[in-house]
Amino acid sequence: MSDIKLVSRREFVKAAGSAAAATSLLGAASGAAQPSKRRYAIVGTGDRAQGMWGRPLVQRYSDVLEFVGLCDINPKRAAIARDLIGVTCPTFSNFDELCEKARPDLLMVTTVDAFHHEYIVKGLDRGLDVMTEKPMVIDEKQCQAVLDAEKRNNRKIVVTFNYRYAPKHRTVKEVIQAGEIGRVLSVDFSWYLDVYHGADYFRRWHRLQNRSGSLWVHKASHHFDLMNWWLAADPVEVSANGSLRVYGKNGPFRHTNCRPCPHKKDCRFYYDMTTNATRMKLYAGAEDVDGYYRDGCVFREDIDIFDTMSATVKYSNDAIMSYSVNAHMPFEGYRVAFNGELGRLEVRDHERQPWDVADADETEIYVTKSFGKRVRVPVQVAEGGHGGGDDRLRDLIFRKVDAPPHMRLPDSRAGAMSCLTGIAARKSIDEKRPIRIADLVKI
Ligand SMILES: NC(=O)c1ccc[n+]([C@@H]2O[C@H](COP(=O)([O-])OP(=O)(O)OC[C@H]3O[C@@H](n4cnc5c(N)ncnc54)[C@H](O)[C@@H]3O)[C@@H](O)[C@H]2O)c1
């Protein structure tokens, strides 16, 4: 077929030289004999909690988990989430009370990003096994606090980087790791957030740097984690630019949120949340408590994050990446290309676009060998959230499935390195200079 012999998955695992490793969290707690079911609690009961770490766990992992408590600063939302998840455990608005009364031994942190560190540290100090959604933290101080809490308690957290578990992303990892393009010298990486998904970040708390760390941290930490993992390297130095060009103060008019907005007929970003029954329950049903509008106006003047961003990142293996993310694109997806000593690996991922793309072409991966030919690399078409990553990640956590070393659960180091790339980018814009990762925290 070609002059390329991509290493098969079985050959690759064998070549990696280590037996497949069991990675389930169910066997991970500090050596003690495990109870038959983990006592599971969630803090932060919004959409991700109920849709990823709530209902699917009740449906598929009830034999190994017992929901013992749900906690959110908005007690109404916690109660609504309990109904949506389909459990009867108590709800709490105070984390210490959750721990004392419900006595969980496994905690999932799915709050607004700025508060992850608080619950990770408290959970570790109470001896719990802790999992957190990305981003692990939003600034370097929070990062140091999490790393110190792990050391102090001699425990490791899991950071749930679901993107790694999408078959397309695993394929990229395995092509690079198999040496198909040789040493990676540079990377071109462009991520496109469209006027639906991209705009959605500007409706909510993500619009504020002190809640999300900006999209450099909230969103790009996914991409930076993929890159650190794909390259098997750490970021060393980051230079960045960013601006707010479409949303926030750039809008022609504004209101608090879409439902009562007098401009809805003229606004191209108008979002009719009343068509989504779950969101009406979970958000509109609890907004009188905290004023959290899920359909907030994308033109609010308090928006202080960027919608147009680019960075150059230097890595510990001497690779250099040109990265950009734009949050106002007509289509959703990404392009990434790895320029190697022996060839180039190119990926074009189509997530949503105003033209037809066949299922089999949603992710196109090509290897072009220098002095050779271009070959398309087959990718398994995956069903389910985040390119099939959500299901695979849950199975890895809650079932004793085997995985090769490169598919083990991501830890705090991965959490830190991905966030620190974004934190350094943000700082580079503020301080108009390149930022070295080593100057941010002691790992
Ligand atoms: N891995 C992924 O692909 C993915 C996808 C979506 C969201 N996420 C992550 O999941 C987390 C939650 O996102 P979401 O979309 O569900 O947001 P959301 O706004 O729907 O839910 C966040 C919840 O946290 C609660 N909260 C806020 N401050 C709190 C505090 N101090 N203590 C306790 N609860 C608090 C809010 O009341 C809200 O119910 C975020 O960190 C986000 O980055 C990850």
The ligand as an SDF file (V2000), in Angstrom:
LIG
                    3D

 44 48  0  0  0  0  0  0  0  0999 V2000
  -13.3900   17.7980   30.3890 N   0  0  0  0  0  0  0  0  0  0  0  0
  -14.3350   18.4150   29.6980 C   0  0  0  0  0  0  0  0  0  0  0  0
  -14.4540   18.1840   28.5050 O   0  0  0  0  0  0  0  0  0  0  0  0
  -15.2410   19.3720   30.3910 C   0  0  0  0  0  0  0  0  0  0  0  0
  -16.4520   19.7660   29.7920 C   0  0  0  0  0  0  0  0  0  0  0  0
  -17.2610   20.6670   30.4730 C   0  0  0  0  0  0  0  0  0  0  0  0
  -16.8720   21.1690   31.7040 C   0  0  0  0  0  0  0  0  0  0  0  0
  -15.6890   20.7630   32.2520 N   0  0  0  0  0  0  0  0  0  0  0  0
  -15.2540   21.2900   33.5690 C   0  0  0  0  0  0  0  0  0  0  0  0
  -16.2160   20.9490   34.5530 O   0  0  0  0  0  0  0  0  0  0  0  0
  -16.3320   22.0040   35.5150 C   0  0  0  0  0  0  0  0  0  0  0  0
  -17.7920   22.4110   35.6370 C   0  0  0  0  0  0  0  0  0  0  0  0
  -18.2500   22.9130   34.3920 O   0  0  0  0  0  0  0  0  0  0  0  0
  -19.8140   23.0640   34.1000 P   0  0  0  0  0  0  0  0  0  0  0  0
  -19.9630   23.2880   32.6500 O   0  0  0  0  0  0  0  0  0  0  0  0
  -20.5490   21.9750   34.7510 O   0  0  0  0  0  0  0  0  0  0  0  0
  -20.1000   24.4280   34.8620 O   0  0  0  0  0  0  0  0  0  0  0  0
  -21.4730   24.8840   35.5660 P   0  0  0  0  0  0  0  0  0  0  0  0
  -21.4320   26.3360   35.6520 O   0  0  0  0  0  0  0  0  0  0  0  0
  -22.6080   24.2200   34.8840 O   0  0  0  0  0  0  0  0  0  0  0  0
  -21.3560   24.2260   37.0240 O   0  0  0  0  0  0  0  0  0  0  0  0
  -20.4740   24.6900   37.9970 C   0  0  0  0  0  0  0  0  0  0  0  0
  -21.1380   24.5180   39.3470 C   0  0  0  0  0  0  0  0  0  0  0  0
  -20.1940   24.9070   40.3740 O   0  0  0  0  0  0  0  0  0  0  0  0
  -20.9220   25.5660   41.3870 C   0  0  0  0  0  0  0  0  0  0  0  0
  -20.0020   26.3850   42.1730 N   0  0  0  0  0  0  0  0  0  0  0  0
  -19.4940   27.6030   41.8750 C   0  0  0  0  0  0  0  0  0  0  0  0
  -18.6620   28.0040   42.8530 N   0  0  0  0  0  0  0  0  0  0  0  0
  -18.6280   27.0140   43.7740 C   0  0  0  0  0  0  0  0  0  0  0  0
  -17.9460   26.8540   45.0000 C   0  0  0  0  0  0  0  0  0  0  0  0
  -17.1060   27.7850   45.4740 N   0  0  0  0  0  0  0  0  0  0  0  0
  -18.1710   25.7220   45.7050 N   0  0  0  0  0  0  0  0  0  0  0  0
  -19.0160   24.7750   45.2440 C   0  0  0  0  0  0  0  0  0  0  0  0
  -19.7000   24.8710   44.0850 N   0  0  0  0  0  0  0  0  0  0  0  0
  -19.5010   25.9820   43.3510 C   0  0  0  0  0  0  0  0  0  0  0  0
  -21.9420   26.3840   40.6230 C   0  0  0  0  0  0  0  0  0  0  0  0
  -23.0020   26.7710   41.4640 O   0  0  0  0  0  0  0  0  0  0  0  0
  -22.3610   25.4080   39.5410 C   0  0  0  0  0  0  0  0  0  0  0  0
  -23.4480   24.6230   39.9120 O   0  0  0  0  0  0  0  0  0  0  0  0
  -15.4280   23.1210   35.0400 C   0  0  0  0  0  0  0  0  0  0  0  0
  -14.2380   23.1010   35.7670 O   0  0  0  0  0  0  0  0  0  0  0  0
  -15.1540   22.8010   33.5880 C   0  0  0  0  0  0  0  0  0  0  0  0
  -13.8650   23.1960   33.1720 O   0  0  0  0  0  0  0  0  0  0  0  0
  -14.8880   19.8770   31.6220 C   0  0  0  0  0  0  0  0  0  0  0  0
  1  2  1  0
  2  3  2  0
  2  4  1  0
  4  5  1  0
  4 44  2  0
  5  6  2  0
  6  7  1  0
  7  8  2  0
  8  9  1  0
  8 44  1  0
  9 10  1  0
  9 42  1  0
 10 11  1  0
 11 12  1  0
 11 40  1  0
 12 13  1  0
 13 14  1  0
 14 15  2  0
 14 16  1  0
 14 17  1  0
 17 18  1  0
 18 19  2  0
 18 20  1  0
 18 21  1  0
 21 22  1  0
 22 23  1  0
 23 24  1  0
 23 38  1  0
 24 25  1  0
 25 26  1  0
 25 36  1  0
 26 27  1  0
 26 35  1  0
 27 28  2  0
 28 29  1  0
 29 30  1  0
 29 35  2  0
 30 31  1  0
 30 32  2  0
 32 33  1  0
 33 34  2  0
 34 35  1  0
 36 37  1  0
 36 38  1  0
 38 39  1  0
 40 41  1  0
 40 42  1  0
 42 43  1  0
M  CHG  2   8   1  16  -1
M  END
$$$$
